[in-house]
Amino acid sequence: MKVGDKLPEVKFQTRVRDEAVGGPNPYRWEQLTTSDYFKGKRVVLFSLPGAFTPTCSTYQLPGFEKSAAEMADLGVDDIYCLSVNDSFVMNQWAKSQQLENVKVIPDGSGAFTDAVGMMVRKDNLGFGPRSWRYAAIIDDGVVEAVFEEPGRCDDHPEDPYGESSPENVLSYLRDSAKAA
């Protein structure tokens, strides 16, 4: 993933609450595409190794949630958190984090992550294939800026975090607003 790249068109299998389904689990499958999420909008996308993992749950996701109002003031239409986890996991993680602003994207098969070149193996942690940690600003499906953690490789012995932080993304957005 680099500045100027158009995002690949992939399909995401999502679960959407639908009271018409009834019962104790009123959700239905809905297939969404890259265009459904990114077309005609300026968004912040951040991706991480896994839902419910420590850095993701303690710092990165809550930080973006808290930064949502300022990001909106700086021209961001949506904030998306993507992970190589299925929709069931992503929905439960969003619920446990009490998200109101950040929307989750389940990349359960890793199709998007692989297509943008961010798939890494994390077998050393028992995770298998996962996303490398990054954030990006996407304008109408085109990469405007990328904030990738250093050292992307399979079985990285650490979980670097800093470059893809909401603070760095906010700094870029503030600078862009001043330059405009």
C-alpha positions as CSV (number, residue, x, y, z in Angstrom):
1,M,0.0,0.0,0.0
2,K,1.5,3.3,-1.0
3,V,0.3,6.9,-1.7
4,G,-1.6,7.0,-5.0
5,D,-2.7,3.4,-5.0
6,K,-6.4,2.6,-5.7
7,L,-7.7,0.2,-3.2
8,P,-8.5,-3.3,-4.6
9,E,-12.1,-4.3,-4.9
10,V,-12.8,-7.1,-2.6
11,K,-15.9,-8.5,-0.8
12,F,-16.3,-8.5,3.0
13,Q,-18.7,-10.9,4.7
14,T,-20.4,-8.9,7.4
15,R,-23.1,-9.6,9.9
16,V,-25.7,-6.9,10.3
17,R,-28.3,-6.6,13.0
18,D,-31.8,-7.1,11.6
19,E,-34.8,-7.4,14.0
20,A,-36.8,-9.0,11.2
21,V,-34.6,-12.1,11.7
22,G,-36.0,-12.5,15.2
23,G,-34.7,-14.8,17.9
24,P,-31.8,-14.4,20.3
25,N,-29.3,-13.6,17.4
26,P,-31.1,-11.2,15.0
27,Y,-28.3,-10.9,12.5
28,R,-28.1,-11.6,8.8
29,W,-25.2,-11.9,6.4
30,E,-24.5,-8.9,4.2
31,Q,-21.7,-8.8,1.6
32,L,-20.1,-5.4,1.3
33,T,-17.3,-4.3,-1.0
34,T,-14.4,-2.0,-0.9
35,S,-16.6,0.5,-2.9
36,D,-19.3,0.3,-0.3
37,Y,-16.9,1.4,2.4
38,F,-14.7,3.9,0.6
39,K,-16.3,5.3,-2.5
40,G,-17.0,9.1,-2.4
41,K,-15.6,9.5,1.1
42,R,-12.4,10.5,2.9
43,V,-11.8,8.0,5.6
44,V,-9.2,6.9,8.1
45,L,-8.5,3.2,7.8
46,F,-6.4,1.4,10.5
47,S,-5.5,-2.2,10.6
48,L,-4.1,-4.3,13.3
49,P,-3.0,-7.9,14.1
50,G,-6.2,-8.9,15.9
51,A,-9.3,-8.0,17.8
52,F,-9.1,-8.3,21.6
53,T,-5.3,-8.1,21.6
54,P,-3.6,-5.9,24.1
55,T,-2.1,-3.0,22.1
56,C,-5.1,-2.9,19.8
57,S,-7.7,-2.9,22.6
58,T,-5.8,-0.7,25.0
59,Y,-4.4,2.0,22.8
60,Q,-5.1,2.0,19.1
61,L,-8.8,1.4,18.9
62,P,-9.8,3.5,21.9
63,G,-7.4,6.3,20.6
64,F,-9.2,6.5,17.3
65,E,-12.6,6.4,19.0
66,K,-11.6,9.4,21.2
67,S,-10.2,11.3,18.2
68,A,-13.3,10.9,16.0
69,A,-14.8,14.3,16.6
70,E,-11.6,16.1,15.8
71,M,-11.0,13.9,12.7
72,A,-14.5,14.7,11.5
73,D,-13.7,18.5,11.9
74,L,-10.6,17.9,9.8
75,G,-12.6,16.4,6.9
76,V,-12.8,12.7,7.7
77,D,-16.2,11.1,6.9
78,D,-15.6,7.7,8.6
79,I,-13.0,5.8,10.7
80,Y,-12.7,2.1,9.9
81,C,-10.8,-0.6,11.9
82,L,-9.9,-3.6,9.8
83,S,-8.6,-6.9,11.0
84,V,-8.1,-10.4,9.7
85,N,-10.9,-11.6,12.0
86,D,-14.4,-12.8,11.1
87,S,-17.5,-10.6,11.5
88,F,-18.6,-12.4,14.7
89,V,-15.3,-11.5,16.4
90,M,-15.2,-8.0,15.0
91,N,-18.8,-7.3,16.1
92,Q,-18.2,-8.6,19.6
93,W,-15.0,-6.6,19.9
94,A,-16.8,-3.4,18.8
95,K,-19.5,-4.1,21.4
96,S,-17.0,-4.8,24.2
97,Q,-15.2,-1.5,23.3
98,Q,-18.5,0.4,23.3
99,L,-17.7,1.9,19.9
100,E,-19.9,4.8,18.8
101,N,-17.6,6.3,16.1
102,V,-15.2,3.7,14.7
103,K,-16.7,1.1,12.4
104,V,-15.2,-2.3,12.1
105,I,-14.5,-4.2,8.9
106,P,-14.0,-7.9,9.1
107,D,-11.4,-9.2,6.7
108,G,-11.9,-12.8,7.8
109,S,-10.3,-14.4,4.8
110,G,-7.6,-11.8,4.6
111,A,-8.4,-11.0,1.0
112,F,-8.1,-7.2,1.4
113,T,-5.0,-7.4,3.6
114,D,-3.3,-9.7,1.2
115,A,-4.2,-7.5,-1.8
116,V,-2.8,-4.3,-0.3
117,G,0.4,-6.2,0.6
118,M,0.0,-6.0,4.4
119,M,-0.4,-9.7,5.2
120,V,2.2,-11.2,7.5
121,R,2.6,-14.5,9.3
122,K,2.4,-14.4,13.0
123,D,2.9,-18.1,13.7
124,N,5.4,-17.3,16.4
125,L,2.4,-16.0,18.4
126,G,0.0,-18.7,17.2
127,F,-2.0,-16.2,15.1
128,G,-1.2,-17.5,11.6
129,P,-1.8,-14.9,8.8
130,R,-2.7,-11.4,10.1
131,S,-2.4,-7.8,9.1
132,W,0.7,-5.7,9.7
133,R,-0.2,-2.7,11.9
134,Y,-0.8,0.4,9.8
135,A,-3.1,3.4,9.3
136,A,-4.0,5.2,6.1
137,I,-6.1,8.1,4.9
138,I,-8.2,7.0,1.9
139,D,-9.9,9.6,-0.3
140,D,-12.5,8.2,-2.6
141,G,-10.8,4.8,-2.7
142,V,-7.3,6.2,-3.3
143,V,-4.5,6.2,-0.7
144,E,-3.7,9.7,0.4
145,A,-1.3,8.9,3.2
146,V,0.1,5.7,4.9
147,F,1.4,5.3,8.5
148,E,3.0,1.9,8.6
149,E,4.9,0.5,11.6
150,P,8.5,-0.2,10.8
151,G,10.0,-3.7,10.3
152,R,7.1,-5.4,8.5
153,C,8.1,-9.1,8.2
154,D,6.8,-12.5,9.1
155,D,7.0,-13.6,12.7
156,H,8.3,-10.3,13.9
157,P,9.5,-10.7,17.5
158,E,7.7,-7.5,18.7
159,D,4.5,-5.7,18.0
160,P,5.6,-2.2,17.0
161,Y,3.2,0.6,17.7
162,G,3.5,4.4,17.3
163,E,3.6,5.3,13.6
164,S,0.0,4.1,13.1
165,S,-1.2,5.9,16.2
166,P,-4.2,8.2,16.1
167,E,-1.9,11.0,17.3
168,N,0.2,10.6,14.1
169,V,-2.8,10.5,11.9
170,L,-4.2,13.6,13.6
171,S,-0.9,15.4,13.2
172,Y,-1.1,14.7,9.4
173,L,-4.7,15.8,9.2
174,R,-4.0,19.1,11.1
175,D,-1.0,19.8,8.9
176,S,-3.1,19.1,5.7
177,A,-5.8,21.4,7.0
178,K,-3.3,24.2,7.6
179,A,-1.8,23.8,4.1
180,A,-5.2,23.9,2.4
